[in-house]
Amino acid sequence: MSCPFMSGERREDTISSSNNGSDGCDGGGGDAIQRAAGPSKEDNPALHYHKYLQLEKVLSSQQLESERQGCKVHDEHLFIVIHQVYELWFKQILYEIDSVRSLLSQVPFDERKQLVINQRMGRVVTIMKVVVEQIHVLETMTPMDFLEFRTYLAPASGFESQQFRVLENRLGIKPEWRVKYSKRNYEHAHKGELLAEIKRAEVDPSLLSIVQQWLERTPGLETSGFNFWAKFEAAANEMMRDILKDIEEIEDGHEKEAMMQEHNIAKESFSSVFDVEKHKAMLSRGDRRFSHKALQGALLISLYREESRFSQPFQFLTLLMDLDSLLMKWRLNHVQLVQRMIGGRPGTGGSSGYLYLKATASDRYKVFVDLFNLSTFLLPRKYIPALTPDMQRRLSIPYGKINGNVGNLHIPPALVETDREV
């Protein structure tokens, strides 16, 4: 059966993008457009599958080094194909991440674009699931099979993957978080324009910094408005007092002591978010990533995720965690594969191989670690501050641009709750 997308049939010239956030001729605005008449079929011959995908280039790029040196090893072909596929997926992930960065950085932010952002982040997550599973194909090769051609690869190394370094930087990994590779940073493994692109990615706004700025603008953080943070702190203190009362009623001495230790740890954890200086200290140590206000925004969205205006942002935060988790899983799978294939031998790039890769599979490489730790500060529903009537309406009405103006897109019946006074 032929591919329906490559049948050679041409669509009508009139296209409606239906607010899909396209980056095409409508500039991403999603408005219906009329295409100008293109060249005739005589001037522009039908495009065919092989030519469109440039398969002549793609399928001729598997050049076996073992064959070039006169001793062709069968499994080297698989090794090359797998890594080429990795690089193609990295390219697509970068393409989607750059789009998300562009859309999310717009101020004022058109919240109608949140669905497009989630769709593209969801695509990145799905791709990473494939990337994680793809490593199992390499596991069909035994260590002895790998050793047959491994000596031909030196000094080439996966550490030289320029796209993966750009991806790490685009997401928000900072140079000071990185583990040294043979006591050096990644700069020594790249030259010329490849290195220049990596360095640009270090200074360009990362997804982490853009998400931080977006969270800092979360509606409800204004001290002159809903003043979420003051309400949240009061509610958390009330919860801690109630827990302490319950502990004091425990008669068993050992249980009471254990519960008090747990209570003190929880109290100290909450103190680290309420005390700005403690938060700054954690930022400087690399234990936190977000600014204090961005952390407040993430908590606000998480606690009120069922409100219509926060449902899509909450899904976006979840997708960011999914991506971080999958990247960590990919690193761990890579570590296990390397240990299985070469044990404790140095890598082809001269590194400590397994030990270096193992060191990268930690929270220091988890960009959105603050989102994972938010559950530390979530409150049971009975303690969540009630929304004021005004805040209830604000969260029930997504805002977006209509004909250049900011307007209400949807107004459901207002649900009014009594305020919890601070």
N, C-alpha and C positions, 0 to 999 in steps of 0.2 A: 504494500500500500504506500502510495506517495505521501509525502508530508504536506498537509493542507496549507501550511504557511509558505510553502515553496512551490505552489502549483503553477506559478507564472501568471495567474489572473490578477488584474489590477483593480483596486477598489475605486469606488466613486471619488470624485475630486472633493465633494463636500464632506467634511469631517466634523463630528461633534465630539469634543473630548470629555464632556459630562463631568466637569469639575474633578478630573482625576489627578490633578497636580502634575500634568505632563510637562516635561522640559522641552517639548518640541516647538513647532511653529507658533503656538499660542503663548509661548514664554512662560508656561507654567500657570497661567491664570485660570485655565479651565474653561474659557469661553469658546463657543462655536466659531469656526473660521471658515472662510472660503479660500481654497487653494487656487493659485493662478494656474492656468492651463500649462502643462508641461510639454516636453518634446514629444513628437509623434513616435509611434512604435518603430517606424523606419529609421528615425534618427537615434533611437535608444532601444537596441535589441533586448529581447527578453533576458532577464537575469536568471541564471540557473544555479542550482544547489552548489555544485563543485566550485564554481567561480565565486559565488557570493561568500562562501565560508573560507575561501582561499585555501582549500584543502591540499593543494599542491605544496604550499609552504608548510602547512601544519604537519602533514603526513610524511614529509621528507626531512623533518627536523630531529628524528631519532638516530643520531650518529653515535654508534657504539665505539667507545674508546678502546675497548679490548679488541674489536675487529680492526680498528685503525692500526693497532700495534701487532696485528698478525695472529691473534689468538682469541677469536670470537667466543664470548661467553653468553649463553642463551638468556640468563636471567637479568643481564644488564639492560635489555630492552624494556622489561617490566619496570625496572628501577627508574629509567629515564621517563617513561610514560607517566608513572605515578607522580613524579615531581613536576613534570610539565602541567599536569592536571591541577596540582596544588597551586601553581603559579597563576593559572587561568582563573581559578576560584578566588585567589587573593585579589586579582585584578577586578573581578566583579564585585567583591566585597568593598574594595576601595571606591569603586564607582558609586555604589549605593550609600556608603558612609559619607562621601563628599556631598551627595545630594541632600542627605539628612542634615548635615552641618549647615549647608546653605539655607535650607528652609527654616531651620530652627533658630538661626541667628538673626532673622528679620525682626526689626523693631519698628512699629508695634507688630506683634506676632498675630498672623491671621489664623485663628484656632481651627478654621475649616481645614487647614493643611495637616492637622494632627493625624487624621486618618491616613493620609498619604505617607506621612513619616512612619507611622506604625506599620503600614504595609511594607515599606522598604526595609525597615529594621527587621520585620518578620521574615523577609526574604533572606537577609543576612544570617539570621539565626538558622533558617532552614539549610542554607548553604553550609554553615559550619557543622551542622549535624551530618551532612554528607562527608565533609572533610574529616571529621572524627572517625566515621565508619570506614572511610577509604583506606585507613592505615592497615586494616585487617587484610587487605589484598597483599600488602607487602609481607605479611606474616606467612603467606604461602611459600615464601622463599626461606630456605633453611640457612643457618649461620655458615655452613660449608659452601652453599651456593653463593652467598654474598662474598665470602673470602676469595672466591675464584676471580672476581673482577675488582675487588676493593682497592688493591694496590694501584690500579690504573687511575683511580679517582683523585689521589693526592696532588696538590693540596686543596682541591675543591671541597667545599663543606656547605651544609645547609645553613650555617651561620652567615653565609654570603648572600642569602635571599634578601635582596634589596627591597622587594615589595613587602615582605613581612616586617622589616624594620620601619618602613613608611607607615604600614598599618598600625603598628604599636604606637608610633608617634601621633598618628591621626586620632587614635582613641584617647591618648592622654598620658601614656607612660613617660615619665621624666627621666633624664639621664642619670640623676642621682639615685633612682630606684633600681637601676640595672645591676646585674651581676657581671663582674669582669670576666672576659673570655681570654684565657691565657694571660691574665693580669693586664689586659688591655680592653678598651671599649671597642665598639663595633666599627669605628672609623677606619681602623687599619685594614679592614676587609673590603673596603670599597674605594673607588677612585673616580675622578672626573665628574661627569654629570650624574652618575648614580649616587655618589656621595653628596653632591649638591642638593639633589632632591630629598635625600634623607634629612639633611640639615635644614632645609626649608620646612619640612614636616615637623621639625622640633620647635620652630618658632611660630608657625601658623596656628591660628586658633584651633585647639583640639576639640573633639566631641565632648570631652570632660569639661573643658572651660565653657563651652557653649551651653551645655546642659546646666552648669552651675548658674550662669547668668539668667537662663530661662527659669530656673527654680526660684531665684531671688525675686522674680516678678510675680510669684504666685499670689493670686488675689486672696486677701484675708490676712496677710502678714502685716498690713499697715497698722501702726499703733494708734492712729486716729480713726481706724475703722473697726473691724472685727477684733483686731489685736489678739490673734491666735496664740502667740507665744506666752503671753501673760496668763491666758486662760488655761493653756496646756500645763504650765508650771504649777498653777494652783491645783489642777486636777491630779497631777502626778503626786504632789505632796499629800493630798487627801488620801489617795490610794496607799501611799507608804504608811500613813498614820493608821489606816484601817488594818493593814497587814501587821503592823507592830502590836496593835490591840489583840489580834488573834494569836500572835506568838506569846504574848504575856499570859494568855489563858491556858497554854500548854503545861501540863503537870510533869510530864517526863523530862528529866533534866537533860539527857543526851539529845533528845529530839529538839528541845527548846534551844539548846546551844547551837545545833546545826542550822536551825531555822534563822537564828539571829545572825549567824555568819552569812547566810544567803541574803538576808535582808540588808546587811551592811554593804555587801558587794553590789546589790541592786541600787542602793542609795548612792554609792560612789559613782556608779555608771551614770545615773541621772545627773549627778553633780557635774560630770564631764561635759554635758550638753548645756546645762544652765549657766555654768561658769565660763564666760567667754575666754578668760585667760587660760583655763585648762584646755579648752578647745584649740586655742592657738598653739599651745605646747604640743598637742597631739598632731596638729598640722605640720609643725616643724620637724617632728620625729618621723613623719610619713605614715602615722597610724590612721590619719583621716585625710580625705581628699577635698571635700566640699567646704566652702566658706560656712560660717555659722548661719547666715541667713538662708543659704541654699539648703542646708540641712533642715532648717525649719520648714521650708517649702516642701521638701520631700516627705516630712512627717505629716504635714497638713494634707497633702494629696493622699497619703496612705490611710490616714484615719477617716477621711471623708470620701473614699474612693467610690462609694455607691452614688454620690451626687453626680448628676449628668455631666456637669462641666469638668469633673475630675476623672471620669471613668476612662477616657482615652489617654490622658496623661499617666494614669496609674498603669495602664497596659504598656505604655512606652517604658516606664521605669522597670517593669517586669522583663521586657525584652532586653533592656540593657544588662540586667542580671543574667538572663539566659545566655547572652553573648559572652559575658565574662566567664560563666560556668563552662561553656563549650570550649572556649580558648584554653581554660585550665585543664579540661579533660583531654584536649588534644596534646597539650604539653606532657601530661602524665602518660598518655598512650605512647608518645614519642620516647619518653624516658624508658619505659618498659621495653619498647622495641629495640632501642639501642643497647640496653643491657643484655637482651636476649641475643642480639646479633654479634656484639663485639665485647661483651662483658666489661672488664675494667680497662681495656686497651684505650689509648688515646684516640681521639677522632681523627678523620682524614685531614682536618684543618690544624691538627697539632694540639687541640684542647684536651682537657681531661675527659671529654666525651660524656659519659654517663653522669659523673659528678656535677659537671657544669649544667647539664640539662635538668637534673634533679633540683638544683638550686633555683631554677627559674619557675618551677611549679610550686609557687608559694603566693601568699597574699600580697607580697610586694609587687607582683605583676598583675594583680587584680585591680583594674582601673576604677570600677564602681563599687569598691568594697564597702563604702558607707551605706549603700542601699541594702546590702546583705545584713549589715548590723542594725538597721532600723528596727528590726523586730525586738531588739533589746528595750526599746522605748515605747512600744505600742501599748495602749491602755485597753483594759476590758471595756466593753461597750457602755457599761453603766457609768464609767468615769469620763467618757469622751464629752468635752464641752458641747452643750447644745448650741445650735446655730441661731443667731438672731434672725428676725424676719428679713432684714435687709440682706444678710449673708445668704440666707436660704434662697432668696430670689436671685442673687448674683451667681450662685452655683447651679441654678436651674436654667440659666440663660447663657448658652455659649455665645461668645462675641466673635464677630468677623467683619471683614470689609464688604460692604455692599455699595457698588458704584462709587468706590473711593471713600465712603464714609463708614464709620464704625456703627454697627447697628445690631439689634437683637435678631437672632435667627430662629429662635424657638422659645415660646413662653408657655410652659405647662402651668397647671393650677398651682398657686403658691401654697407651700406647706409651712405653717408657722409653728415654731417651738418656743418654749420659754427659755430665756437666757439663763445661763449659770453665771451669776455675778462673781467678779473677781474681788 
